[in-house]
């Protein structure tokens, strides 16, 4: 199977990242609204990281929020990061393989859209995010379109020739709770005709 980062680098070169942004925008908007309302995050200065940031569009969205002190993005696809830096030369973007990369300092908000299931062990990554990426009181919100209940997504690994870890809604909830997250919410965002919705998980680090 192909490395997902190679696929996404190719997609960035073909301009497909812009279509991904449009396709995910509704889900991400709802995810960020949920996260920023948690622990009154938007009412105080906060720092943020977007994992699997692509061309940096969510980082730029976070930067535009009044109380956001800093937002950075990390992605394993080199062409995506090159594009992010071209669009936002002053932005903070890192190209890195995960889970090996760690932020210099823990942050208040971690956002991730369509990243976790490309890992061989996303459950361990969730634990690392809880233990090493987040400050106490910090919030993690992640969205996945590939999950067991979304039957349309189950053929994606074959169609793209890319590894995807398929977990159910309950398995994602268990992963969040076993990692130590509290007040875990599992919901759907971006629901529309013909689309079951992005499975969204949110939790707080005590």
PyMOL commands that set and color helices and strands:
alter all, ss='L'
color gray80, all
select helices_A, chain A and resi 4-13+16-43+57-63+78-87+116-118+122-133+151-153+156-160+169-179
alter helices_A, ss='H'
color red, helices_A
select strands_A, chain A and resi 46-51+68-75+92-95+107-113+134-144+182-189+198-204
alter strands_A, ss='S'
color yellow, strands_A
deselect
rebuild
show_as cartoon
